[in-house]
């Protein structure tokens, strides 16, 4: 089992920044992929970005140019730096970890006011 704990969400004004963190604990294997999804009210969960243990990243279209995903393997932590935030970025942001099986965090709320 893998436990994921997110932090860093909150309320921010349009144009502001937030940095989310997610710490993984439990049976962590090298070669995993970690990342972030988000879910806005009434919407399906969508990809924000992923990062492999080797540092290769993928960003969803809505995140490109504004968000950066990074990780610290020694700390089993993945980060999401979000800049130039927009009201449409509002939602619950979920961390995930996958190595054959997928695990999800409880989510952290991000609210961007206009």
C-alpha positions in Angstrom: 0.0 0.0 0.0 1.0 3.6 -0.7 -0.3 6.6 1.2 -0.3 10.0 -0.4 -0.8 13.2 1.6 -1.3 16.5 -0.3 -0.8 20.0 1.0 -0.5 23.5 -0.2 -4.0 24.2 -1.5 -5.9 27.3 -0.6 -7.6 30.4 -1.8 -5.7 32.7 -4.2 -6.6 35.6 -6.5 -6.5 35.4 -10.3 -2.9 35.7 -11.4 -1.5 34.4 -8.1 0.6 31.3 -7.4 0.4 28.2 -5.3 2.7 25.3 -4.7 1.2 21.9 -4.0 3.2 19.1 -2.4 2.4 15.4 -2.1 4.4 13.0 0.1 4.2 9.3 -0.6 4.8 6.7 2.1 4.6 3.0 2.4 5.8 0.5 -0.2 7.5 2.9 -2.6 9.2 1.4 -5.7 11.7 3.1 -7.9 10.5 3.4 -11.5 7.1 4.8 -10.3 5.2 7.6 -11.9 3.6 10.3 -9.8 1.5 13.3 -10.7 -1.6 15.4 -10.3 -5.1 15.3 -11.5 -7.8 17.8 -10.7 -11.6 17.8 -10.6 -13.7 20.9 -10.9 -17.3 20.8 -9.5 -19.5 18.8 -11.9 -16.6 17.9 -14.1 -14.6 14.8 -14.8 -11.2 14.4 -13.3 -8.6 15.7 -15.7 -4.8 15.3 -16.0 -2.7 18.2 -14.8 0.7 16.6 -15.1 2.9 13.5 -14.5 6.5 12.9 -13.7 8.5 9.7 -13.8 11.2 8.8 -11.3 13.7 9.8 -13.9 12.2 13.3 -14.2 10.4 13.1 -17.5 7.3 15.2 -17.3 4.0 15.4 -19.1 1.6 18.4 -18.7 -2.0 18.6 -19.6 -3.0 21.3 -22.1 -4.5 23.5 -19.4 -1.2 23.4 -17.4 1.3 24.1 -20.2 3.1 27.3 -19.9 1.9 28.0 -16.3 2.4 24.9 -14.2 5.6 23.0 -13.4 5.8 19.6 -11.9 8.9 18.3 -10.1 9.8 15.7 -7.6 12.4 14.8 -4.9 12.9 11.1 -5.0 14.8 11.1 -1.7 11.8 12.6 0.0 9.2 10.6 -2.1 7.6 14.0 -2.8 6.1 15.5 -5.9 5.4 19.2 -6.3 3.1 21.2 -8.5 4.1 24.9 -8.9 1.1 26.8 -10.3 1.5 30.3 -11.6 -0.8 32.7 -13.4 -3.8 31.0 -11.8 -7.2 31.5 -13.3 -10.7 30.9 -11.9 -11.0 27.8 -14.1 -8.2 26.3 -12.2 -10.5 26.0 -9.2 -11.0 22.4 -8.1 -9.8 19.6 -6.0 -6.2 18.5 -6.9 -5.4 14.9 -6.4 -2.0 13.4 -6.2 -1.4 9.9 -7.6 1.3 7.3 -7.6 1.4 4.4 -10.0 3.7 1.3 -10.1 1.6 -1.5 -11.5 -1.2 -0.3 -9.1 -2.4 3.2 -8.7 -3.0 5.0 -5.5 -4.6 8.4 -4.9 -4.4 11.1 -2.2 -7.5 12.6 -0.5 -7.1 15.8 -2.5 -6.5 19.4 -1.7 -8.8 22.3 -2.6 -7.6 25.1 -4.8 -9.9 28.1 -5.2 -9.0 30.9 -7.5 -11.1 34.0 -7.1 -11.8 36.5 -9.9 
